[in-house]
Amino acid sequence: MSKVKIAGISFVPKMWDEKKNLDTLIPFYRKAVAGGAQIVATVEGCLDGYPTKELPKRRLQSGQPKKAMQTAAYKERFAAFKKQQLALADRIKLNCLPALIEETKSLGVYLFVNTLDRRRGESVYNTTFVINPKGKVIGKYDKIHAAFETGNTCGKTYSVFETDYGQIGVLICADRNYPETSRILNVSGAGLQIINSYGFWGEGKNDVMLKQRARENGSYIVFIHPNETVFFSPEGRVIASSSSWENILMREVDLDYAGSRGSKTLTIPNGLVKRFRG
């Protein structure tokens, strides 16, 4: 079974307000599944609101950002930000993720939801959780190209998830800027790449880049952003895109077709890709 209906949920999440964001997400989630979606994916920062964008605006304007970040004033600001960020990540883990797990179990679909994930003391990651139709978190992908994100730790391995419909890879926002990232997922077997995003979007640079990523790898790409969801075909065409007033966009894709077009001519070092079953 390779044909699958995928829905992207686009909305602008509110910074620091995980409860409001969860209350916004769940009705859209239910509506997408009622419309036939079997896989649902969200924007980057869906529950946290992507607060990492806030602190750089308060950075001292010295003209030398690295030195500015070392000043006592910036360190004080960062400490306050980090405290708030950790509390937010804790609330998401305690309240929001269990609610989404139960919701996903009830709906019986796959959910690719992106938010903060706290681990190992004060380490916070920009993470996409993958929840299967039984309500089990089958794996996570941590954003690798996250060095510019205040307070976040960068991931180390790419992830491919084996689902009932085929193999799916995940990238997060800035990861898509590098051809190697999509290539790694493709040669690892992913006929579909889900990109949870918050950054730049639209028919200019973003669409041009993702058309190329899809075409050169023969993969479907689903890009989910607060302002739009866009589906790209293995030929590098836009096959569906949402309007400004749409929060849900759904399309059926054939992962067997994508798999027949991909090229497997790259050797992947051991440990660079982690596979999840479920």
Secondary structure, DSSP 8 states (H G I E B T S, - for coil): --EEEEEEE-----TT-HHHHHHHHHHHHHHHHHTT-SEEEE-TTTTT--GGGTGGGGS--SS-HHHHTTSHHHHHHHHHHHHHHHHHHHHIIIIIHHHHHHHHHHHTSEEEEEEEEEETTTEEEEEEEEE-TTS-EEEEEE-SS-TTSTT-B----EEEEEETTEEEEEEEGGGGGSHHHHHHHHHTT-SEEEEE--S--STTHHHHHHHHHHHHHT-EEEEEETTEEEEE-TTS-EEEE--TT-SEEEEEEEHHHHHHH--------TTSEEEEE-
